[in-house]
Amino acid sequence: MIKKRHIVIGAIALILLTSSVTFITAILLLDKYKTNTDGYSITFNPDGVEKANVKKVNQVKDLLKQYFYTDFDEDILVEGAAAGMADSLDDPYTVYMTGEEMQLYTEHAQGSYVGIGVLVSEDENGYLDVIEAYEGSPAKEAGIMPGDKIVAVDGVEATEIGAADVIISKIKGIEGTDVGLTIYRPSEDREIELTVTRKRIKTVNVMSKVLEGNIGYIKMLMFDGSAANDFNENLDDLLDKGVEGIIIDLRDNPGGDYNQVVEIADRLVPEGIIVYTEDRQKTQEIEYSDKTELEVPLVVLINGNSASASEILAGAVKDYRKGTIIGTTSFGKGLVQIIIPLDDGSGLKITIARYYTPSGTSIHEVGVVPDIVSELDEKYEGYYISQVPPEEDLQLQKAIEEIRK
């Protein structure tokens, strides 16, 4: 059985933090204590950094140069120091991204990239679990299914390639070229060898349909840069068809663009606060909705993998009692990040604030508690929602029942 894990979007970078250089986190702070190497300098603030620590950084660098068993590029130490600074803050969402990782992150956030078209999660063994194969994608056409594991790329074991972002970069490539994949299918207990041709993927993260009983259903896989536009188009289409209620499915949705989810919430809830953030200076930034609101019954489905932007939407709907939240308690990521590109193409993702629901609740490390707790059948415990047949999806059936009331 596949254990439930926190979803990682395929192209979102997972940062490789080298423990041997993490302690160089004081580097590049500001102002006076200076070290010089071939005309370059790194400065420190004497009010915030002990001189002994500055000396230690140079000692460590010199000792590594003298004794490390192979030659290495000193730029690796600087990269490690940058990563170590972010890592030392003990916040998993504040991370340094290399140029390649930054490119992958940006591509996926924009919803377009060259690859095979899968949404994946890294499992505890270093393989990639397939959460979804996008409609019309090379992966879908090759027969890749939710629940499959990508265990090798071009004949190289995934665990030998490295972390998830490195594996993903190997799967991506030049449009029209082939990539060899070894897939393990747990349901059949066998490996499958596939050759998949890469193409430009336009991710489809919002899908809708009309369920039996004239109920509209909208599934949101993540909040990318076009999420609000895609959501509004799908919602308008369902309303034009005269549906008598709407189910928004945010299960296994890890979040995404803050501004996009604010725009979506504005469409659903009445006039008032949608969400607000508060930084370390206690400065608040408030997002408001207008008087326009959804006028049909609403249910929002969540689970333990619904995070961040998903929780903003669920929290606003719950606080305004605009709809019924059904499922299990959400992940509990109540922090806001910004992405800052650096001069060399790398980047820094920094947590800048907590966010709060309209009632002033911080859901960080707590989650959004559903109005109606509903579990999946125990035989699907640990499965992703995409692996559960709709007719056996007890949470969805509960949502339909609630709409019919």
C-alpha positions as CSV (number, residue, x, y, z in Angstrom):
1,M,0.0,0.0,0.0
2,I,1.3,3.4,-0.9
3,K,1.8,5.6,2.2
4,K,0.3,9.1,2.0
5,R,2.9,11.7,1.6
6,H,3.1,15.4,1.2
7,I,2.7,16.1,-2.5
8,V,5.5,17.7,-4.3
9,I,4.8,19.2,-7.7
10,G,7.0,17.6,-10.3
11,A,8.9,20.7,-11.3
12,I,9.1,22.4,-7.9
13,A,12.7,22.3,-6.8
14,L,13.7,20.1,-3.9
15,I,16.9,21.8,-2.7
16,L,20.1,19.7,-2.1
17,L,21.6,21.0,1.1
18,T,25.1,19.7,1.7
19,S,25.6,19.2,5.5
20,S,29.3,19.7,5.3
21,V,28.9,23.4,4.4
22,T,25.7,24.2,6.2
23,F,27.6,25.9,9.0
24,I,28.8,28.6,6.7
25,T,25.5,30.3,7.1
26,A,26.9,33.6,8.4
27,I,28.4,34.4,5.0
28,L,27.2,37.4,3.0
29,L,25.3,39.1,5.8
30,L,26.3,42.9,5.6
31,D,28.9,45.6,6.4
32,K,32.3,45.5,7.9
33,Y,34.4,42.4,8.7
34,K,35.9,41.6,5.3
35,T,37.7,38.7,3.7
36,N,39.4,39.0,0.4
37,T,40.2,36.4,-2.2
38,D,41.6,37.4,-5.6
39,G,39.9,40.8,-5.4
40,Y,36.5,39.6,-4.1
41,S,35.2,40.4,-0.7
42,I,32.5,39.1,1.6
43,T,31.3,41.5,4.4
44,F,29.8,41.0,7.8
45,N,28.0,43.1,10.3
46,P,30.2,43.3,13.4
47,D,27.2,44.0,15.6
48,G,25.6,40.7,14.6
49,V,28.5,38.3,13.8
50,E,31.3,37.2,16.1
51,K,34.8,37.8,14.7
52,A,35.7,34.2,15.7
53,N,32.9,32.9,13.3
54,V,34.3,34.9,10.4
55,K,37.7,33.5,11.1
56,K,36.2,30.0,11.3
57,V,34.7,30.3,7.9
58,N,38.1,31.0,6.4
59,Q,39.7,28.2,8.4
60,V,37.1,25.7,7.2
61,K,37.6,26.8,3.6
62,D,41.4,26.5,3.9
63,L,41.2,23.1,5.6
64,L,38.9,21.7,2.9
65,K,41.2,23.0,0.2
66,Q,44.2,21.4,1.9
67,Y,42.8,18.0,3.0
68,F,39.7,17.1,1.0
69,Y,40.5,13.9,-0.9
70,T,39.6,15.2,-4.4
71,D,40.0,18.5,-6.2
72,F,36.9,20.7,-6.2
73,D,35.6,24.1,-7.5
74,E,35.5,26.6,-4.7
75,D,32.3,27.9,-6.1
76,I,30.7,24.8,-4.7
77,L,31.5,26.1,-1.2
78,V,29.8,29.4,-2.0
79,E,26.7,27.7,-3.4
80,G,26.7,25.5,-0.2
81,A,27.0,28.6,2.0
82,A,24.0,30.3,0.3
83,A,22.0,27.1,0.7
84,G,23.2,26.7,4.3
85,M,22.0,30.2,5.2
86,A,18.5,29.4,4.1
87,D,18.6,26.0,5.7
88,S,19.8,27.3,9.1
89,L,16.6,29.2,9.7
90,D,14.8,25.9,10.2
91,D,12.0,26.7,7.9
92,P,11.4,24.1,5.1
93,Y,9.8,26.7,2.9
94,T,12.8,29.1,2.9
95,V,15.2,27.6,0.4
96,Y,18.0,28.6,-2.0
97,M,17.5,27.4,-5.6
98,T,20.3,26.9,-8.1
99,G,19.8,28.3,-11.6
100,E,18.5,25.0,-12.9
101,E,16.1,24.6,-9.9
102,M,14.9,28.1,-10.4
103,Q,14.2,27.5,-14.0
104,L,12.2,24.3,-13.2
105,Y,10.2,26.1,-10.5
106,T,9.4,29.1,-12.8
107,E,8.4,26.8,-15.7
108,H,6.0,24.8,-13.7
109,A,4.5,27.8,-11.9
110,Q,3.7,29.2,-15.4
111,G,2.0,26.0,-16.3
112,S,4.1,25.2,-19.4
113,Y,7.3,23.1,-19.9
114,V,8.8,20.4,-22.1
115,G,8.4,17.0,-20.6
116,I,6.0,14.0,-20.4
117,G,3.1,15.6,-18.4
118,V,2.9,14.0,-15.0
119,L,2.2,15.3,-11.5
120,V,4.6,13.5,-9.1
121,S,5.6,13.0,-5.5
122,E,8.8,11.7,-4.1
123,D,8.4,8.6,-1.9
124,E,10.5,7.6,1.1
125,N,12.7,5.5,-1.1
126,G,13.7,8.2,-3.5
127,Y,11.3,7.1,-6.4
128,L,8.7,9.3,-8.0
129,D,5.0,8.4,-7.4
130,V,2.7,9.4,-10.2
131,I,-0.2,11.4,-8.8
132,E,-1.7,12.3,-12.2
133,A,-0.9,11.9,-15.9
134,Y,-2.4,14.9,-17.7
135,E,-4.9,14.4,-20.4
136,G,-3.4,14.4,-23.9
137,S,0.2,14.1,-22.4
138,P,2.9,11.7,-23.6
139,A,2.7,10.0,-20.2
140,K,-1.1,9.4,-20.6
141,E,-0.7,8.2,-24.1
142,A,2.1,5.8,-23.0
143,G,-0.2,4.2,-20.4
144,I,1.3,5.7,-17.3
145,M,-1.3,5.6,-14.5
146,P,-1.8,7.2,-11.0
147,G,0.0,5.1,-8.4
148,D,2.8,4.1,-10.8
149,K,6.4,4.6,-9.6
150,I,9.2,6.0,-11.8
151,V,12.1,3.9,-10.7
152,A,14.7,4.5,-13.4
153,V,15.3,7.0,-16.2
154,D,17.3,6.0,-19.3
155,G,18.4,2.9,-17.5
156,V,19.8,4.6,-14.5
157,E,18.2,3.8,-11.1
158,A,16.3,6.9,-9.7
159,T,18.1,6.5,-6.4
160,E,21.4,6.8,-8.2
161,I,20.4,10.0,-10.0
162,G,19.6,12.0,-6.9
163,A,16.8,14.0,-5.4
164,A,13.4,14.5,-7.0
165,D,14.3,17.7,-8.8
166,V,17.4,16.0,-10.4
167,I,15.3,13.0,-11.6
168,I,12.7,15.4,-13.0
169,S,15.4,17.3,-14.9
170,K,16.5,14.0,-16.5
171,I,12.9,13.3,-17.6
172,K,12.6,16.7,-19.1
173,G,14.6,17.6,-22.2
174,I,14.4,18.8,-25.8
175,E,11.0,18.7,-27.4
176,G,10.7,15.7,-29.7
177,T,13.4,13.6,-28.1
178,D,12.8,10.3,-26.3
179,V,13.3,9.3,-22.6
180,G,13.3,5.7,-21.4
181,L,11.4,5.1,-18.2
182,T,11.2,2.1,-15.9
183,I,7.8,2.1,-14.2
184,Y,6.9,-0.1,-11.3
185,R,3.1,-0.7,-11.0
186,P,2.2,-1.9,-7.5
187,S,-1.3,-3.0,-8.4
188,E,0.3,-5.6,-10.8
189,D,3.6,-6.1,-8.9
190,R,5.7,-5.7,-12.1
191,E,8.0,-3.3,-13.9
192,I,7.2,-1.8,-17.3
193,E,9.7,-0.4,-19.7
194,L,8.5,2.6,-21.7
195,T,9.9,5.0,-24.3
196,V,8.1,8.3,-24.1
197,T,8.6,11.2,-26.5
198,R,8.9,14.6,-24.8
199,K,6.7,17.5,-25.9
200,R,5.7,20.9,-24.7
201,I,3.1,20.4,-21.9
202,K,0.4,22.9,-21.0
203,T,-0.7,21.7,-17.6
204,V,-4.4,21.4,-17.0
205,N,-4.8,22.0,-13.3
206,V,-8.6,22.8,-13.3
207,M,-11.2,20.4,-14.6
208,S,-14.9,20.3,-14.3
209,K,-18.0,18.1,-15.1
210,V,-21.6,17.7,-14.3
211,L,-22.3,14.9,-11.8
212,E,-25.6,12.9,-11.6
213,G,-28.2,15.0,-10.0
214,N,-27.2,18.2,-11.9
215,I,-24.3,18.9,-9.5
216,G,-21.3,20.8,-10.8
217,Y,-17.8,19.4,-9.9
218,I,-14.5,21.3,-10.1
219,K,-11.2,19.6,-9.5
220,M,-8.2,21.8,-8.8
221,L,-4.8,20.1,-8.8
222,M,-2.8,23.2,-8.0
223,F,-3.0,27.0,-8.2
224,D,-0.7,27.9,-11.1
225,G,-0.5,31.3,-12.8
226,S,-3.7,30.8,-14.8
227,A,-5.7,29.1,-12.0
228,A,-8.2,32.0,-11.5
229,N,-9.0,32.4,-15.2
230,D,-9.3,28.6,-15.6
231,F,-11.5,28.3,-12.5
232,N,-13.8,31.1,-13.6
233,E,-14.2,29.6,-17.1
234,N,-15.1,26.2,-15.6
235,L,-17.5,27.8,-13.0
236,D,-19.2,29.9,-15.6
237,D,-19.7,26.9,-17.9
238,L,-21.3,24.9,-15.0
239,L,-23.6,27.8,-14.0
240,D,-24.6,28.3,-17.6
241,K,-25.7,24.6,-17.6
242,G,-28.0,25.3,-14.7
243,V,-26.3,23.2,-12.0
244,E,-28.0,23.2,-8.6
245,G,-24.8,23.1,-6.5
246,I,-21.0,23.2,-6.8
247,I,-18.4,20.8,-5.3
248,I,-14.8,22.2,-5.4
249,D,-12.3,19.3,-4.8
250,L,-9.0,20.5,-3.3
251,R,-7.9,17.1,-2.1
252,D,-4.1,16.5,-2.7
253,N,-3.8,20.1,-3.9
254,P,-0.5,21.5,-2.4
255,G,-1.3,25.1,-3.1
256,G,0.5,27.6,-5.4
257,D,-0.1,31.2,-6.3
258,Y,-1.4,33.4,-3.5
259,N,-2.9,36.1,-5.8
260,Q,-4.7,33.4,-7.8
261,V,-6.4,31.9,-4.8
262,V,-7.5,35.3,-3.6
263,E,-9.1,36.0,-6.9
264,I,-10.9,32.7,-6.8
265,A,-12.1,33.2,-3.2
266,D,-13.4,36.7,-4.3
267,R,-15.8,34.9,-6.7
268,L,-17.2,32.7,-3.9
269,V,-17.5,34.6,-0.6
270,P,-19.4,37.8,0.3
271,E,-18.0,41.2,0.8
272,G,-15.3,41.3,3.5
273,I,-11.8,40.0,4.3
274,I,-10.6,37.0,2.3
275,V,-7.2,36.6,4.0
276,Y,-4.6,38.8,5.6
277,T,-0.9,38.4,6.3
278,E,1.3,39.6,9.1
279,D,5.1,39.9,9.0
280,R,7.6,40.1,11.8
281,Q,7.0,43.8,12.2
282,K,3.3,43.0,12.7
283,T,2.5,44.8,9.5
284,Q,-0.7,43.5,8.0
285,E,-1.7,43.2,4.3
286,I,-5.4,42.6,3.8
287,E,-7.2,41.1,0.8
288,Y,-10.8,41.9,0.4
289,S,-13.7,40.5,-1.6
290,D,-16.4,42.5,-3.3
291,K,-20.2,42.0,-3.0
292,T,-20.3,39.4,-5.7
293,E,-20.7,35.9,-4.3
294,L,-21.7,32.4,-5.4
295,E,-25.5,31.9,-5.2
296,V,-25.7,28.1,-5.3
297,P,-25.0,25.5,-2.5
298,L,-21.2,24.9,-2.2
299,V,-19.1,22.1,-0.8
300,V,-15.3,22.1,-0.6
301,L,-13.4,18.8,-0.3
302,I,-10.1,18.7,1.6
303,N,-7.6,16.2,3.0
304,G,-4.2,16.0,4.7
305,N,-2.5,16.9,1.4
306,S,-4.5,20.1,0.9
307,A,-2.1,22.9,1.7
308,S,-1.3,26.6,1.6
309,A,-3.5,28.2,-1.1
310,S,-6.0,25.4,-0.8
311,E,-6.3,26.2,2.9
312,I,-6.8,29.9,2.2
313,L,-9.8,29.0,0.0
314,A,-11.2,26.5,2.4
315,G,-10.6,28.8,5.4
316,A,-12.5,31.7,3.8
317,V,-15.4,29.5,2.8
318,K,-15.6,28.1,6.2
319,D,-15.4,31.4,8.1
320,Y,-18.2,32.9,6.1
321,R,-20.2,29.7,6.3
322,K,-20.5,30.1,2.5
323,G,-20.3,26.3,2.0
324,T,-19.6,23.1,3.8
325,I,-16.1,21.8,4.2
326,I,-15.9,18.0,4.0
327,G,-13.1,15.5,4.3
328,T,-10.2,15.4,6.8
329,T,-8.1,18.1,8.4
330,S,-5.8,19.9,5.9
331,F,-2.0,20.0,5.9
332,G,-1.5,23.2,8.0
333,K,0.8,25.4,6.0
334,G,-0.1,29.0,7.0
335,L,3.0,30.8,5.7
336,V,3.5,33.0,2.7
337,Q,6.6,33.0,0.5
338,I,8.1,35.2,-2.2
339,I,10.5,34.2,-4.9
340,I,13.5,36.6,-5.4
341,P,15.6,35.9,-8.6
342,L,19.4,36.5,-8.0
343,D,21.8,38.0,-10.5
344,D,23.2,34.6,-11.8
345,G,19.8,33.0,-12.4
346,S,19.5,31.3,-9.1
347,G,16.9,32.3,-6.6
348,L,15.7,32.5,-3.0
349,K,12.3,31.5,-1.8
350,I,11.7,33.3,1.5
351,T,8.9,33.0,4.0
352,I,7.9,36.5,4.7
353,A,4.7,36.3,6.8
354,R,1.9,34.2,8.3
355,Y,-1.5,34.3,6.8
356,Y,-4.8,34.4,8.7
357,T,-8.3,33.4,7.8
358,P,-11.1,36.1,7.9
359,S,-11.8,35.3,11.5
360,G,-8.2,35.9,12.5
361,T,-7.3,32.2,12.7
362,S,-3.7,31.0,11.9
363,I,-3.9,27.5,10.5
364,H,-0.2,26.9,10.5
365,E,0.7,23.4,11.8
366,V,-3.0,23.1,12.7
367,G,-4.9,22.9,9.4
368,V,-8.5,23.6,8.4
369,V,-10.8,21.3,10.3
370,P,-13.7,20.2,8.1
371,D,-17.3,20.9,9.1
372,I,-18.1,17.2,8.3
373,V,-15.3,14.7,8.9
374,S,-15.4,12.0,6.2
375,E,-12.8,9.3,5.7
376,L,-12.1,7.1,2.6
377,D,-12.8,3.4,2.8
378,E,-10.0,1.8,4.7
379,K,-8.9,-0.1,1.6
380,Y,-7.9,3.2,0.1
381,E,-6.0,4.5,3.1
382,G,-2.8,6.1,1.9
383,Y,-4.0,6.3,-1.7
384,Y,-4.1,9.5,-3.7
385,I,-7.6,10.6,-4.7
386,S,-6.8,10.1,-8.4
387,Q,-6.5,6.4,-7.6
388,V,-9.9,6.1,-6.0
389,P,-12.8,5.1,-8.3
390,P,-15.5,7.9,-8.0
391,E,-18.2,5.4,-7.2
392,E,-16.2,4.3,-4.2
393,D,-15.1,7.8,-3.1
394,L,-17.0,8.1,0.2
395,Q,-15.9,11.7,0.6
396,L,-17.3,12.7,-2.8
397,Q,-20.5,10.8,-2.1
398,K,-20.9,12.7,1.2
399,A,-20.4,16.0,-0.7
400,I,-23.1,15.0,-3.2
401,E,-25.4,14.1,-0.3
402,E,-24.8,17.5,1.3
403,I,-25.5,19.4,-1.9
404,R,-28.8,17.5,-2.3
405,K,-29.9,18.7,1.2
